[in-house]
């Protein structure tokens, strides 16, 4: 049985912002967690989420003023993208797109299916269990590039950024998105590896975004 710790949920009562968001504003990174009986969590995971269904997420979007969403398949679902695909189908691709979790041996047929379902990228993480890590960049990039997808890199600390940027700069892929989840306590923005990452990122433009 898993011992993954419980994850704290979002604020229960979001407030309307003082300044209205522009029309078409998009939540570019979101996770929804539905009934675990219908959408089971993987055994090897880094956290256990509370129930946070689509209806609650949409209520938040209405309050904040968000009209569109990018649904990122959460690591607790591993490479099972069923929930993300179901949400996109319910909202429609004019309103929702997705980022998938995939295995390195994913087939062209499966990628085509995910693309038709509204997926437009794949996520790799060294910070949470469930996906593969950055070691899969070279394997997955050639597979997803023909679809125009991006690769989202979810790293745990600043010291990984330089290596991720260096790898991203050599890819024949349209976009690479990086998301740094946590900063290493012994690393700083002025540190050599962080600055090396920024340099590599600048060289990789326009194929890289942060």
Secondary structure, 3 states (H helix, E strand, C coil): CCCCCECCCCCCCCCCCCCCCCCCCEEEEECCECCCCCCCCCCCCCCECCCECHHHHHHHHHHHCCCEEEEECCHHHCCCCHHHHHHHHHHCCCCEEEEECCCCCCCHHHHHHHHHCCEEEEEEECCCCCCCCHHHHHHHHHHHHCCCCEEEEEECCHHHHHHHHHHHCCCCCCEEEEEECCCCCCCCCCCHHHHHHHHHHHHHCCCEEC
